[in-house]
Amino acid sequence: MPVELGSALAFPDVRRATEDGLLAYGGDLRPERLLLAYRQGVFPWPTRGMPLLWFSPDPRFVLPLDQVHVGRSLRKQVRRGGFEIRVDTAFAQVIDACRRARRPGQRGTWITAEMARSYTTLHTLGHAHSIECWVEGALVGGLYGVAVGNAFCGESMFAERPDASKLAFATLLGQLLAWGFDFVDCQVHTEHLERFGAAEMPREAFLRRLERAREGPARVGRWSLELDPISAVDRLPGG
C-alpha cells in the first residue's frame, strides 16, 4: 500500500510500491527530497485533485548508453545542420515549453507550477539540466532532467519543429557517453524513446545499476557541451 510521507526526508522501500508503481503520497518538492528520490529510484508524478504522488515502477524503462540506436535519417539530419544545440542556457523556457506541450492521450500536464519552480531550483543548484535546440535564435525543442552520478534521469521533452527534441536528445546521448555516463532513466515506456534503444528493465536490476551509477563522479554545476552535434552522434553505436 502507498505510504503517506511526513516532513522527514525518507521514502519507504520501493518494493512496497503497488502494481502500477505507486509508492507514496504527500510530502513536498524541496530540492533535498527530490535528490533523495532520484537516488533511490523514485520520481514524483502529480495528478490533478490528488496529493503529490511518488512512483517507482516495475519494470523500469531504461536506455543504456552502450545500446543507443540513432537511425540513418536522424544522423543525416544532424549532418545537414541548420540548428544549434545548447545546454543550460534556457532551463526555465524549456520546462515551460514542456508544460505547454500537447501530448496524445493526455489532458493537461503533470508539470505543475510548483514542479517547475522546484526543478528550476534544482537547476540553479547544478543538479537539473536543459538541452536545447535553437534555430535562428529561437528555441524550437529540447528536454530537461536530473543528473545522479553517472545516470541521467530524463523528465520531459518538447518539439515545436519536427525532430527538434530528437536532435537535442541525440546530442545529449553522445555527450553523456563521452563523459562516462552509464544510462538514461526514461522512467516509463514511450515509443519515441524505444526507437532510440530504450527497453524495459526489472526494477531490481535497475536499482542495482542505479546504486553503481550514483557513486560515479557528480557533474554538479552548469553544463556546457564539449562535443558538437556531429561529433556527439558519431560516438554513438547503432545507425
Summary of the structure (lengths in Angstrom):
residues: 239
radius of gyration: 17.1
end to end distance: 43.6
largest distance: 52.4
contacts: 761
relative contact order: 0.18
helix: 35%
strand: 24%
